[in-house]
Amino acid sequence: MSTSPPPDPTFTVFTEIGIISQLSQNALERALPDGLRMAHFNVLTHFVRRGQSQNPTELAKAFQVTKGAMTNTLNRLSGRGLVQIRANANDGRGKRVFITDAGRAMHGRALAAITPVMHEALSTFGQAEFEAALPFLARLRETLDSARD
């Protein structure tokens, strides 16, 4: 009977991160209000953090999705009045996307709704363990982000 070699730690880390991503996304999405999806919440969070408009192509690149997928997300957000899509003032052919006051309010409600889910995980591990994980996770994200193009 052959034995398999021990798992590669790099593969194991990426596997764990992938599973954590799926589990956390599902848990958070179940808590989001008013049928908001994680893709919608992530776009609203992006605008709240950045504080400026972007064009749909920039957003698709930032989220590493197709332009079609981003257009679908933006149209859904726009249909709910959470973002506005306007012609680019500098280039009439292009578009700019802006978060609305309703979008900011929805982001606040959504954040309040998912905070208990995040705090439940925090209560299991404690603040110190979360803080200890941050330097490694931030460096890994930065490395992957710089290599994505």
N, C-alpha and C positions, 0 to 999 in steps of 0.2 A: 504494500500500500504506500503510495507516495504522499508526502506531506507538502503542502504548499508553503512557499516562503512567507515570512511574516509580511503583513501589509506595509507598503511604502508609506511612511508618515505624511509625506506631501499629499498623496492620494487620499489618505484618511482625513486630513485636515479639510481638503476641498469637499470630500463627501459629507463630512459633518456640517460644513458651512451650507452646502446645498440643502441638506435635510432641515437644518435650522431655518433657512430661508423659507422653504415650503411651509413648515409648521407655523412659523411666526406670521407669514403673510395670510394664511388661512384663518388663524386666530384673530388677527387684527381686522381682516375684512368682515368677519362675522359681527364684529362690534361696531363697524362703521354705520352712521345713521343714514336714513333716507335713501337706501339703495346705492349709496356711494361705493365705488369699487376702489381697490388699492391703486390701480393705474390712475384714477381720477385724483385720489388723495395725494399721490406722489407728485402729480403735476401741480396741484395747488400748493403743496409744500415747497416745491421748486420756486414758484413765483413768490411765495411769502419770504423765503430765504434770500432770493436774489433781489427782489424789489424793483425789477425792471421788466419791460416787455422783451419778447424774443420772437423770432419767426419760427414757423412750424418745422423747418429743416433743422434749425439749431436745436430745437426741443427733441426731435427724433434722434439726432446725433447724441445729445446729452443722455437720453434714456436708452440708447442703443436698440431702437426699434425702427421698423420701416416707416417711411413717410406716410404710407397708407394707414398703418396702425395708429400713428400719432394723430393724423387727421381725424380718424374715427373717435379717438379719445377727446380731442378738442371740440369736435362737433357735438358730442354728448354734453360736455361741460358748457359749451355755448348755449345749447338748447335749454339748459337749466339756469342760464343767466349767471354762471359762475366765472366765466371768462368772456371777453369780447374779442372778436377777430376783426381787425380793421385793415384797410389798405395801408400800406407803408407810405408815409408822407414823403419820403425821399425817393421812392420808386413805386409808382402806381400799380405795377404788376405784382409786387410782393405783398405779403401780409405780415402784420404784427399781432401778437397775442398778448392781451392784458388781463390780469386778474381783476375782477369786479369787487365792490364792497360785499356783495352777496357771496362771492367766492371766498373772501377773507373770513366772513362770518361762518360759512360752512366749514372751512378749515378749522376754525376754533372749536366748533361743535364736534367735529370729527376727532380732533386731538383730545378733547375732553372724554369722548367715548372710548378711545383706545387706551388712554392712560391707565385705567384699572387693569387692563390685560397686561400691559408692560410691568406695572407694579407687582402683579402676581408673580411674575418671573423674578423680579427683584427680591421679593420676600423669600423666595426659595434659596437664593444664592447670596444675597446681601450686596450692598453697594461696593464693598472692597473688591469682591470678585469681578464685578462688572468693570470697575475702574482698572483693575489689573489686566483685563483682556483688551482694553482700548488701544494701548500703544501698538501691540502686534497687529490687531485688526486694521488700524489706521494705516500702518506701513504696508500691509498686504494690499489694501484698497488702492493706495497711492501707486504702488508698483503695477498693479493690474490696470489702473486707469491710464498710466503713462504709456503702457504697451498696447492699448486698444486700437490705435489708429495705425 
